[in-house]
């Protein structure tokens, strides 16, 4: 089972576009990342710039409209993610609990959808796309 662990740093929605990182915190996080890698569960991971450096494309008017960050209505935003492959939801939670997060951070855990989770009709509709990493579409067949 694949899970995405989403790091949600509280207050990140109002962080400046350019951040100064604490080297000690970065080192602690790299040790955690290395433990995930050494255990053979890490698929990929990335950190994300704050919303002040981002943009959103909304479609509520029927046409794409670009809105530059920061986004005043945002309450919680993603600061980064890990994609892991483990045997169960409980194992994903166990890994998240080992993260050297601060009191100002939380991790949301979400299972990745697999084609087998869906009806044959949905699988057929998705079969027209060949996923580059073997996810949705022909690469699974």
N, C-alpha and C positions, 0 to 999 in steps of 0.2 A: 504494500500500500504506500502510495506517495502522499506526503503532507507538505503543505507550505506553512511555515512558521513566520508570521508577520510581526516584526518589531514595531511597536507603536510607542514612540517617546512622547509623553504628555508635554504639551507646550510647543511641539515641533511645528505646529501649524503657523506659529507666529515667529519662527526662527528666521534670522537674516539669511539671505541667499548664500553668503560665504560664512562657513562655520570654522571655528577654531576647536580642534579636537584635543582631548586630554590624552597624552601618550600612554599613561598608565591604564586608562580605560580601554584604549585600543589594544594594548598588549594583553589585557585580560580577555578581551573578546577574541583575539587571535588564538589564544590558548584553547578557548571553548571551540572555536572553529576547527582547530587541529584535532581535538578530541572527537568531533563528529566525523572528520575525515578518517582518522585512525580506526574508528569503529566500522568504517565502510558504509555509513548511512547517508553521507552528504552527497547530494547530486549537484547542487550549485548554491551560491549565495551572492548577494549584492547589497550594498548600501545605497540609499537614494538621497539626492540633494533635497533640501527643504522645499516646500511648496512655493516659496518666494521666487525660486529659480525655475518653476514649472509653468505649465499652461494646461488648460482644459479646453476640450472641444465639445460644445453642447449642441444638441440637435432638437431642442424643444420647439423651435420655430419652424421646423421642417428643412432648414438649411444649417450647415455647420457654422457655429459662431465660436471664435477663439477668445478665451478669457485668460489673461496673464495672471500668474500668482503674485502675491499671496491671495488666498481665497478666504474672504471674511466669514463665510458661513461654515467653514471647516471647524470641527471640534476635535477630531482625532485623525491623524494622518499616518501613513506608513513611512517608517524611516529606513527600512531595509527588510530583507527576507532571506530565509533559508529554504531550500527544497530538499527534503529528506525522504528516504525510502526505508520504512520500518515495517514490522509485522502487524502492528495494531495502533489504534488511537491512543491506548494507554502508554505504549512505548514512545509515541511522539510527545505526549504530555511529560513523560519522564525526562526526555531530552530537553524540553523547554524549561523544566524546573531547574536544570543544571546551568542555565545561562547566567553569566555574571551581570545580570541586569540591575539597575538601580531602582529605588522606590518611585522614580519618575518614569518608569517604563513598564510596558506589559507586552506579552506575546499572545497573539491570536493564532490558533491552530486550525487549519482548514484542510480537509481531505481533498485531493485532486480527483476530479471526475474521470472515470475510466469508461470506455465504450461499452463494456459489459454491464454498466449501470443502467443502460437505456434500452428502449424497445428496439426491435429489429428495424422498424420504420425510421427511427432516429439514426440508427447505425448506417442504414442505407443512404440517408441524406448526407451524412458526414463522410461517406466513403469516397466522395468526389475530391476530397482534399488529402494530399499526402503530407502528413506532418513531418517536419525535418528531424524531430527526435523520436519519432515512433508513437506519438500520441494519437489524437483523433485522426480518422481517415484511413486511407489505403495501407499505410505502413503497418497497421495492426492486422491486416488480413493476410 
